[in-house]
Amino acid sequence: MDWDVIVIRLTADNGIEGLATALAARSGNVTESYLHDNIAPVILGRDPHDRERIWHDLWNIDRHLTFFPVYLPGPVDVALWDICAKEAGLPLYRYIGAYRTSLPVYASGLFHETMEEYMEEALAYKSRGIRIYKAHPPGPYTTDMEIHQKLREAVGDDMILMSDPVAEYTLDQAILVGRGMERLNYKWLEEPFRDFELYKYTRLCETLDLPIAATETTRGAHWGVAQVIAQNAADIVRADVSWKDGITGTLKICHLAEAFGLNCEIHTTTMNYMDLANLHVSCAVRNCEYFEYFVPEDDFRFPMKGDLPIDENGIIHVPDAPGIGGELDWDLIDRQCRSYRRQTL
């Protein structure tokens, strides 16, 4: 992808570094300005253990003054958590409070031009031990239904399948698609409407037995997701450390969902390093069942060094080094760097 990536490095007065990345689309210079003009004055000189207070301070600035890009406050929060976990000498998931050490992976593909590409991709990852696949069918809904059918025929009954059309279906179309997926034993249908169409989501959840996943792009951190839950407009909620205001915001959503008996299935950040932060959160809560693995991995590795820790059985294992436990490729970052700014207080 020809998108700008921001690398954030926060250094505490004891020399411990907290690292995070932000996918800035094609607005790297704008994002850099937000970081230095609006966020740096809030966090520099603060104790990184005061993450909750800093989180609310950034939230209030976003609400009243600045309107940050959705992908920006989260990575700053991630870097603060990374510092504190490293200082404690603990991997992040244990610093939060561990529930598990691994999760089954589902391969989450891109949009494809032909139906055959979906079948080929699902089978390729099945052959590598990843026996869960989520399609992003391109629409219209009739094409999506055909892809769902062909995928099930191709992979057999022993592979878990999901679908995320990122669609703008009508309610009737979504019901037709969902009924077909029920017959094919799919795990869930994700984002058949825009996230703000709560009436349609509520009606769909009432109508189908198939679980409906939503809130991937819902703004407002846990406050936004709370409105969806209150309207019975999702069976599964979504969050991630990039778009949902960091580890702090994602944990709030996970715990909120748990209180209502819902899973919070963590959404990919589309960057492997930040997906490791996602993994730590997923292993620190009970109500997350899977790890979303955006494929092909080569497109989403930068700027992390190496691959995600997925074994031959399709299980991802949380790193056991202090902090996030991923390594950034600083040589590659230096070669690709278009702008560098340092700010101290």
C-alpha positions in Angstrom: 0.0 0.0 0.0 1.2 3.5 -0.8 0.2 4.8 2.6 2.2 6.9 5.1 3.2 5.2 8.3 4.1 7.2 11.5 6.5 5.6 14.0 6.0 6.9 17.5 8.9 6.6 20.0 8.3 7.9 23.5 11.2 7.9 25.9 10.8 8.1 29.7 13.3 9.8 31.9 14.7 6.4 32.9 15.5 5.7 29.3 12.7 3.2 28.7 11.1 3.5 25.2 7.5 3.0 24.3 6.9 2.2 20.6 3.8 2.4 18.4 2.9 2.9 14.8 0.1 4.8 13.1 -1.2 4.2 9.6 -1.7 7.7 8.4 -3.2 6.9 5.0 -1.8 9.6 2.7 -1.6 12.3 5.4 1.7 11.7 7.1 2.6 15.4 7.4 -0.8 16.3 8.8 -0.5 13.5 11.4 3.0 14.6 12.3 1.7 18.1 13.0 -1.1 16.8 15.2 1.4 14.8 17.2 3.8 17.7 17.8 1.4 20.6 18.0 -1.5 19.0 20.0 -0.5 15.7 21.6 3.1 16.3 22.6 2.2 19.2 24.9 -0.3 17.0 26.7 2.0 14.0 27.3 5.5 15.3 27.6 6.6 15.6 31.2 3.8 13.3 32.4 4.1 10.0 34.3 3.3 7.2 31.8 1.5 5.4 34.7 -1.1 8.2 34.6 -2.5 6.6 31.4 -6.1 7.0 32.4 -5.8 10.7 33.1 -3.8 11.3 29.9 -6.4 9.3 27.9 -9.2 11.5 29.2 -7.2 14.6 28.6 -6.6 13.6 25.0 -10.3 12.7 24.7 -11.4 16.2 25.9 -9.0 17.9 23.5 -10.3 15.8 20.7 -13.9 16.7 21.6 -13.5 20.4 22.2 -10.5 21.6 20.2 -8.8 19.4 17.7 -10.7 16.5 16.2 -7.8 14.1 15.9 -7.6 11.6 13.0 -9.2 8.4 14.3 -6.0 6.5 14.1 -3.8 8.8 16.2 -4.7 8.9 19.9 -4.7 5.1 20.1 -1.0 4.6 19.1 0.1 7.2 21.6 -1.7 5.3 24.3 -0.1 2.0 23.1 3.4 3.6 23.5 2.6 4.6 27.1 1.5 1.1 28.0 4.6 -0.3 26.3 6.8 1.9 28.6 5.1 0.8 31.7 5.1 -2.9 30.9 8.8 -2.8 30.1 9.5 -1.0 33.3 7.7 -3.8 35.2 9.7 -6.4 33.3 6.4 -8.0 32.1 4.9 -8.8 28.7 2.1 -6.5 28.1 -0.7 -9.0 28.5 0.6 -10.0 31.9 1.0 -6.4 32.9 -2.7 -5.9 32.0 -3.7 -9.2 33.7 -3.3 -12.4 31.7 -6.2 -14.7 30.7 -4.5 -16.8 28.0 -1.3 -17.1 26.0 -2.5 -17.9 22.5 -5.5 -17.7 20.2 -6.6 -19.4 17.0 -6.0 -17.3 13.9 -8.4 -16.5 11.1 -7.0 -15.4 7.7 -8.7 -12.2 6.7 -8.3 -11.6 3.0 -8.7 -8.5 0.9 -11.3 -7.7 -1.8 -10.7 -9.8 -4.9 -11.7 -9.3 -8.5 -12.7 -12.9 -9.2 -14.6 -15.6 -7.2 -11.8 -18.0 -7.8 -9.3 -15.9 -5.9 -11.4 -16.3 -2.7 -11.4 -20.1 -3.0 -7.7 -20.2 -3.8 -6.8 -17.9 -0.8 -8.9 -19.9 1.7 -7.5 -23.2 0.6 -3.9 -21.8 0.7 -4.2 -20.8 4.3 -6.0 -24.1 5.1 -3.0 -25.9 3.8 -0.8 -23.9 6.2 -2.9 -25.0 9.2 -5.1 -21.9 9.4 -8.5 -23.4 9.3 -10.5 -20.2 9.7 -11.1 -17.7 6.9 -13.0 -14.4 6.6 -13.9 -13.2 3.2 -14.4 -9.6 2.1 -16.8 -10.1 -0.8 -17.1 -7.1 -3.2 -20.8 -6.9 -3.8 -23.5 -6.7 -5.0 -25.3 -8.9 -2.5 -26.1 -11.6 -5.1 -22.4 -11.9 -5.9 -21.6 -12.1 -2.2 -24.1 -14.9 -1.7 -22.5 -16.9 -4.6 -19.0 -16.4 -3.1 -20.3 -17.7 0.3 -21.7 -20.8 -1.4 -18.6 -21.5 -3.4 -16.3 -21.0 -0.5 -18.2 -23.5 1.6 -18.1 -26.0 -1.3 -14.3 -25.4 -1.7 -13.1 -25.7 1.9 -15.6 -28.3 3.2 -17.6 -28.4 6.4 -14.6 -28.5 8.7 -13.4 -25.0 8.1 -14.8 -22.0 10.0 -16.0 -19.2 7.7 -17.0 -15.6 8.3 -17.9 -12.8 5.9 -17.3 -9.0 6.1 -18.7 -7.4 3.0 -18.2 -3.8 4.3 -21.5 -3.3 2.6 -24.4 -1.0 2.3 -27.1 -3.6 2.0 -30.7 -2.9 2.4 -32.3 -4.6 5.4 -34.0 -7.1 3.1 -30.8 -7.9 1.3 -28.9 -8.4 4.5 -31.6 -10.9 5.7 -31.3 -12.8 2.4 -27.5 -12.9 2.7 -27.7 -13.9 6.4 -30.2 -16.7 5.8 -27.9 -18.1 3.2 -25.0 -18.0 5.6 -27.0 -19.7 8.2 -27.7 -22.6 5.9 -23.9 -22.8 5.1 -23.0 -22.7 8.8 -21.0 -19.5 8.8 -19.7 -18.1 12.1 -20.8 -14.5 11.7 -21.8 -11.7 9.3 -19.9 -8.5 9.8 -20.6 -4.9 8.8 -23.5 -5.4 6.3 -24.4 -1.7 6.9 -22.7 1.4 8.0 -22.2 1.5 11.8 -24.6 4.4 12.4 -27.6 2.5 10.9 -28.6 1.1 14.3 -32.3 0.5 13.4 -31.3 -1.8 10.6 -28.8 -3.6 12.8 -31.4 -4.1 15.6 -33.9 -5.5 13.1 -31.3 -7.8 11.6 -30.2 -9.1 15.0 -33.8 -9.8 15.9 -34.4 -11.6 12.6 -31.3 -13.9 12.2 -29.8 -16.6 14.3 -26.5 -15.9 12.7 -24.4 -13.6 14.9 -24.0 -10.0 13.6 -20.6 -8.3 14.2 -20.5 -4.5 14.2 -18.8 -1.3 15.7 -15.6 -1.6 13.7 -15.8 2.1 12.7 -18.1 3.4 15.5 -16.7 6.5 16.9 -16.6 7.5 20.6 -14.7 4.6 22.1 -16.8 2.7 24.6 -19.4 5.4 24.7 -20.2 4.8 21.1 -20.2 1.1 21.5 -22.5 1.4 24.5 -25.2 2.9 22.3 -25.0 0.0 19.9 -25.3 -2.5 22.8 -28.2 -0.5 24.3 -30.1 -0.8 21.0 -29.4 -4.6 20.7 -27.8 -3.7 17.4 -24.9 -6.2 17.5 -24.2 -9.7 18.7 -20.5 -9.2 18.6 -18.7 -5.9 19.0 -15.4 -4.9 17.4 -12.5 -2.8 18.6 -8.8 -2.4 18.1 -5.9 -0.4 19.6 -5.5 1.9 16.6 -9.1 3.1 15.9 -10.6 2.7 19.4 -8.2 5.0 21.4 -5.5 2.6 22.2 -5.2 -0.2 24.8 -7.1 1.9 27.3 -10.1 2.4 24.9 -10.1 -1.2 23.7 -10.1 -2.6 27.2 -13.0 -0.4 28.1 -14.9 -1.8 25.2 -14.0 -5.4 26.0 -15.1 -5.1 29.6 -18.3 -3.3 28.6 -19.2 -6.1 26.2 -18.4 -8.7 28.8 -20.8 -7.1 31.2 -23.6 -7.7 28.6 -22.5 -11.2 27.7 -21.0 -10.3 24.3 -17.7 -11.1 22.7 -15.4 -8.3 21.6 -13.5 -9.7 18.5 -10.5 -7.5 18.0 -10.2 -5.9 14.6 -6.9 -5.8 12.7 -5.0 -2.5 12.7 -3.6 -3.5 9.3 0.0 -3.2 10.8 1.7 -6.3 12.2 3.4 -4.4 15.1 0.1 -2.9 16.3 -1.6 -6.2 15.8 0.8 -7.6 18.4 -0.6 -5.0 20.8 -4.0 -6.2 19.8 -2.9 -9.7 20.6 -1.8 -8.7 24.1 -5.2 -7.2 24.8 -7.0 -10.3 23.3 -4.9 -12.5 25.7 -5.8 -10.3 28.7 -9.6 -10.6 28.3 -11.9 -13.6 28.3 -14.4 -12.5 25.7 -12.3 -12.6 22.5 -12.2 -15.9 20.6 -10.0 -15.3 17.6 -7.1 -13.3 16.2 -7.6 -11.5 12.9 -4.6 -12.1 10.6 -4.7 -9.7 7.6 -3.3 -11.4 4.5 -1.1 -11.5 2.5 1.2 -10.7 5.5 3.9 -9.1 3.3 1.5 -6.1 2.7 1.1 -5.4 6.4 4.5 -6.2 8.0 6.1 -2.8 7.6 7.7 -1.5 9.8 8.0 -4.6 12.0 10.9 -7.0 11.6 9.9 -10.6 11.1 6.6 -12.4 11.0 3.7 -12.7 13.5 4.3 -15.7 15.8 1.8 -18.1 14.2 2.6 -21.8 14.4 1.9 -24.6 12.0 -1.5 -25.3 13.6 -2.8 -21.8 13.0 -2.3 -20.6 16.6 -0.7 -17.3 17.4 1.3 -17.1 20.6 1.7 -13.9 22.5 5.3 -12.7 22.9 6.8 -13.2 26.3 9.4 -10.4 26.2 8.7 -7.2 28.3 6.3 -4.8 26.7 4.8 -5.5 23.3 7.7 -7.8 22.4 7.9 -6.9 18.7 10.9 -5.5 17.0 10.8 -2.6 14.5 13.1 -2.7 11.5 15.0 0.5 12.2 17.3 0.2 9.2 14.3 0.0 6.9 12.6 2.8 8.7 15.7 5.0 8.3 15.9 4.3 4.6 12.2 5.0 4.0 12.0 8.0 6.4 10.7 11.2 4.8 10.4 13.3 7.9 11.9 13.1 11.4 11.0 15.3 14.4 12.1 15.1 18.0 10.4 17.0 20.8 11.4 17.1 24.4 10.3 18.9 27.5 
